[in-house]
Amino acid sequence: MSLTAEGLTKEFIRETKNTNRFTAVDNVSLTLDSGELTVLMGRSGSGKTTLLNMLSGLLEPSSGRVSYDGRSLYEMSDKQLSRLRNKHFGVIPQGQTAIHSLSVMENIMLPFALYGEGGAEDESYARELMERLDILQLEGAKPAELSGGELRRMAIARAVIRKPPVIFADEPTGDLDDENTIAVFDFLKALAGEGAAVLVVTHENDAKPYADKLLTMSSGRLNECE
Amino acid sequence: MKSLAVKNLKGKPVRTAVLILLSALLTAAVFGASVIVSSLRTGLGSLENRLGADIMVVPYEATTQKKFENIVLQGATGYFYMDNKRAEQVMQTEGIKQASAQYFLASTSSSCCSVAVQIIGFDPETDFTITPWVKKSYGSQLKKYDVVVGNDLNAFVGDSIQFFGVECHVAAKLERTGTSFDTAAFTNTETIKELINTSVVKKMNSVGDVDPDNAVSCLMINVAEGYTPEQVVNDINLHVKKVKAIRSEELISGVSQSLDGVCEVIGIMIAAVWLLGLVILILAFTMSINERRKEFAVLRVIGASRAGLAGIVLKEACLSCLLGSVVGAGIGLLVIIPFNGFIEQLMGLPFLLPGAGELVKYILAALALSVISGALAAAVSALRVSRIDTGVILRGDN
């Protein structure tokens, strides 16, 4: 499995003093490989999340190409791309992303529920994930009863419930304490160890020790550190 | 994604209850109003079927009474008489195929009468308007003191009922007509003449001295082939004094016009309520979807297609509207069935509920209309949700 980006550029229309175009990501090329945890760092507004959204099939680039196993993401229909994201990509978005009307277990099983799938075996795997992330006791609880760290761990479990080959994590430890931060990075590193390609977008230096590949971004341009 | 839509509805009970309530009110209003219109039309149909005469002849002064049409057409309480000689003169008119006399009397609520109702006497030998209807409930010949009662009268076969101190026997109960006939009593000439006589003797007859053997209230006439009701009516009105001949159609058209007016108003109200309901549902869905933008962005992130997101919104809308419409139709039935007598009184028009099959059709139509309204109202939100910009929403909320 490999996910490759070539010459990715994203421009937004935005009124500024001299121009109405703003380049968020500028001609970025990169490859995410199986078994590697890639950390993408940069200051706020450097284009990290925009790049992650383009890589995960959520935002069409202005130019350039993203390929997954040789198939160009943005040449697929929305239905095909959505199904690919559902089965092959695990996305952990920024902030709290729980569906509040559903229980913790239902939130985690949501990628299956979307397509009317998921059986006892998948529920059993969900419990295994919850145990690894130390939220098993919250299986039937509603998101309103959970702390920020627990909600984040629930979002991680939901992203990886389908055992996706590619995992995208956007600021996964943004609002967590040190203990939770370490737990989350340990878990993501373990997933890379199990064969997934993991991309972590963060501005926290705590992520550096976990990186197999460290990238930085500034003003939409990508630099490889090591 | 049906189960997800159900989970979403269950997970937000207040939001779901509000949507169901809105839909229930919309359905109850539309269903109730449609059944009322249908009942009025069925009532008029029943009246037309019941009438069965081309012409009615009544004493001239009767036409000045306020409720004259209702007395003759629907069996409302009231009475008047004309001399038998006039009736015989009328029957001499050319072009008459059948003619039969009817006698009216209203009982009172005083102790001499079991109940205050309109009593209509007819001659079973010549009658062609009441007999066919009575025959459906009672196949035998009415004997003296036998009465047949309307469907809404609180008297049953075998009961005794007293009019002006005269004990009568309930021989049959008629099927419902949706008119005042449902609270009237019918009897033969012999009995009604005795009742009229007793009312006169007891000084309870508002007309005063009436000789029952020399008086009739109304003549029902069918015209012979080759003649038109207009010709016969003109002939009677020209040659017989102190009577008024009226075409039945003319009488019915008054009721029919009032009914058309009422139906038009109700029709406009249905359209207005539906439009208002649709606008409220659009607003409710728009507000609900705006509140849930982040939720839909999350679903998109985990693999929902744009069409899939729109599908969730539409399914939630259809499910909640379907539930609401079932509740609404139930409310409509609970109001209309037990209170149909009250509605009939309030409107002063013939009112006959449609049969069970027809009611089921109205229920199904109301359910379909409600679900379609829900889908239409949610379509705008579904379109907006399908165009959601995931990145902007997730970032904007953090």
Interface residues (C-beta under 8 A of the other chain):
Chain A: T49 T50 N53 S56 L58 L59 D78 K79 L81 S82 R83 R85 N86 K87 F89 V91 P93 Q94 G95 T97 A98 I99 H100 S101 L102 E106 L110 P111 A113 L114 Y115 G116 R158 A159 G174
Chain B: M1 K2 S3 L4 K7 N8 K10 G11 K12 K294 E295 A297 V298 L299 R300 V301 I302 G303 A304 S305 R306 A307 G308 T390 G391 L394 R395 D397 N398
